[in-house]
Amino acid sequence: MVFAGISLPNPPSIALHEAMGFTSVGIYKDVGFKFGRWIDTGWWQKRL
């Protein structure tokens, strides 16, 4: 498996990963700090 963590919201990155065959497996709420605010992180996976 290969895994990707994506700062949310981020539609272009989600579209890229899904186009490459990744599927969403979950979201961690308020775990990242970016641009002065807490953000969610989405997790995707792909079987190799």
SERO-4910 file (N, C-alpha, C, O; in steps of 0.05 Angstrom, whole numbers):
BEGIN
 pado doro    nc1    nc2    nc3   cac1   cac2   cac3    cc1    cc2    cc3    oc1    oc2    oc3
  Met    A     17    -24      0      0      0      0     18     25      0     40     25     10
  Val    A      6     45    -11     19     72    -11     -2     91      1    -25     88     -5
  Phe    A      7    109     18    -11    127     31     -4    156     26     19    163     21
  Ala    A    -25    173     26    -21    202     22    -37    217     42    -60    211     47
  Gly    A    -25    238     54    -39    256     72    -41    282     58    -22    293     47
  Ile    A    -66    294     58    -71    318     43    -84    339     62   -104    333     75
  Ser    A    -72    363     63    -84    385     78   -111    392     65   -113    394     41
  Leu    A   -131    395     82   -158    401     72   -167    429     79   -160    439    101
  Pro    A   -182    442     62   -191    434     36   -168    437     15   -152    455     17
  Asn    A   -168    420     -5   -148    421    -27   -158    405    -51   -148    384    -57
  Pro    A   -179    415    -64   -191    401    -87   -171    393   -109   -174    370   -119
  Pro    A   -152    410   -117   -133    401   -137   -117    376   -129   -112    358   -146
  Ser    A   -107    375   -104    -92    353    -95   -109    328    -93   -100    306    -99
  Ile    A   -133    331    -83   -152    308    -82   -157    297   -110   -156    272   -114
  Ala    A   -162    314   -129   -167    306   -157   -143    291   -168   -146    271   -181
  Leu    A   -119    301   -163    -94    288   -173    -91    260   -161    -87    241   -176
  His    A    -94    258   -135    -91    232   -122   -112    212   -131   -106    188   -136
  Glu    A   -137    221   -134   -158    203   -142   -154    195   -172   -160    172   -179
  Ala    A   -144    213   -188   -138    206   -216   -115    185   -218   -114    170   -237
  Met    A    -99    184   -197    -77    164   -197    -85    138   -183    -69    120   -179
  Gly    A   -111    136   -175   -121    111   -164   -123    110   -134   -129     88   -123
  Phe    A   -118    132   -120   -121    132    -91   -150    134    -83   -166    145    -98
  Thr    A   -157    122    -60   -184    125    -50   -182    136    -21   -163    131     -7
  Ser    A   -202    151    -14   -203    164     12   -208    143     34   -226    126     31
  Val    A   -193    145     56   -197    126     78   -204    140    104   -210    126    124
  Gly    A   -203    166    105   -210    180    130   -200    208    132   -183    217    116
  Ile    A   -209    222    152   -201    250    157   -194    253    187   -210    244    204
  Tyr    A   -171    264    193   -165    272    220   -172    302    223   -163    318    207
  Lys    A   -188    308    243   -197    335    247   -178    352    264   -168    343    284
  Asp    A   -172    376    254   -156    396    269   -129    385    278   -122    389    301
  Val    A   -115    371    261    -89    360    269    -65    375    257    -42    370    266
  Gly    A    -69    392    238    -47    407    226    -51    436    231    -73    446    233
  Phe    A    -28    450    232    -29    479    236    -16    492    212      8    488    207
  Lys    A    -31    507    196    -21    518    171    -34    546    166    -58    549    170
  Phe    A    -18    565    158    -28    592    153    -42    604    177    -62    619    174
  Gly    A    -33    598    201    -44    610    225    -70    598    235    -84    610    252
  Arg    A    -77    574    225   -102    562    234    -99    531    234    -82    520    221
  Trp    A   -117    518    249   -117    489    251   -132    478    226   -153    489    219
  Ile    A   -122    457    214   -134    446    191   -138    415    194   -125    402    210
  Asp    A   -156    405    177   -160    376    176   -140    364    157   -131    377    139
  Thr    A   -135    339    160   -117    324    142   -132    300    132   -142    283    148
  Gly    A   -135    297    106   -148    274     94   -127    253     87   -105    260     80
  Trp    A   -135    228     89   -117    206     83   -128    189     60   -152    182     60
  Trp    A   -111    183     41   -117    166     18    -98    143     16    -76    144     27
  Gln    A   -106    122      3    -89     99      0    -92     86    -28   -113     90    -41
  Lys    A    -72     72    -36    -72     58    -62    -57     32    -59    -35     31    -48
  Arg    A    -69     10    -68    -55    -16    -68    -36    -17    -91    -42    -11   -113
  Leu    A    -11    -25    -85      9    -28   -106      9    -56   -118     25    -61   -136
***
